[in-house]
Amino acid sequence: MNLQVQKNTLYVGGLAEEVNETLLHSAFIPFGDIKDVKTPLDQATQKHRSFGFVTFLEKEDASAAMDNMDGAELFGRVLTVNYALPERIKGGEQGWAAQPIWADADTWFERQQQEEEMQRLQKEQEAAMQVAEELHRKKLADQLEGEKEEETEAKNDPMAMAEAEAIKQSS
């Protein structure tokens, strides 16, 4: 999966329960102006899930924060700080994708049209093969019938009979 890294947004893992968005903002503000801070909540407990995202206005500020805060300690826990990957949305052709499921609608429709066209062409080809086989069989039948007629004519032709008898006598 080739996901584009977001150079302004940092993933911050290993957060203690006491850390909230305000504390996370305070810990990262020395490195530059912050655009947004998010700590996704666990739906069951309504507490953050031990990680968050800090988005800086400038890429250089995000880089400096990552260099200085990765491995740092906050409320007794060691932080893991990396560039964040784009949010993944369930759906798409590969299961998890960086786009909504309806983004595949055009390609799906095109594939359906191609499949229908392939089926139509296969049916046409099969029909053409059947016609060719019938023509071949008819031609063979005509040839066999022609050979039978020649044999019958040769038996009834007195000249042919005399030639055949002469050949028999000379051998």
Disulfide bonds with the S-S distance in Angstrom:
none
